Amino acid sequence: MPQYAVLIYTDDSAHALDASEEQLAEPNAHGDELARSGTLRAAFAFTPRELARSVRVGGVTKGPFVDAAQVVAGVYVIEADDEDAALAIAATNPTIRGDGGVEVRLIHSGT
C-alpha cells in the first residue's frame, strides 16, 4: 500500500520541551486516532523553531533553514489506498482549522 508523508505547517510547534499535557492534548488525540485507524506508520513532532539549527556550506546558524511565517512543526507517515484517501486523512489534522496547513507527499523510497 502506498505511503504518504504529511508535513504539518504552523506558526510554531506546540511541542516545546516544557509543554503541558493540556497544551498537547489536541495534537496527541489526533495521532492516537490515526493509530487506532491503522493508517499511521510513524509520527514525529518537532520542537519550536528557536531550537532549530541550519547547516550550510558557511557553517551552522540558529533558526530554521527558511525564515518564513510558518515552519514544519512535525511530520507523520500514513498508508492509504491512493492520493485521494491520503488527502482525506490529512484533512482531519487539527492544524488546518487555524492558520496552518498540511502538505501531503507520496513517499517514493526509503526504509
C-alpha positions, 0 to 999 in steps of 0.5 A, a space after each residue: 500500500 502506498 505511503 504518504 508523508 504529511 508535513 504539518 505547517 504552523 506558526 510554531 510547534 506546540 511541542 516545546 520541551 516544557 509543554 503541558 499535557 493540556 497544551 498537547 492534548 489536541 495534537 496527541 488525540 489526533 495521532 492516537 486516532 490515526 493509530 487506532 485507524 491503522 493508517 499511521 506508520 510513524 509520527 514525529 513532532 518537532 520542537 519550536 523553531 528557536 531550537 532549530 539549527 541550519 547547516 550550510 556550506 558557511 557553517 551552522 546558524 540558529 533558526 530554521 533553514 527558511 525564515 518564513 511565517 510558518 515552519 514544519 512543526 512535525 511530520 507523520 507517515 500514513 498508508 492509504 489506498 491512493 492520493 485521494 484517501 491520503 488527502 482525506 486523512 490529512 484533512 482531519 489534522 487539527 492544524 488546518 482549522 487555524 492558520 496552518 496547513 498540511 502538505 501531503 507527499 507520496 513517499 517514493 523510497 526509503 526504509 
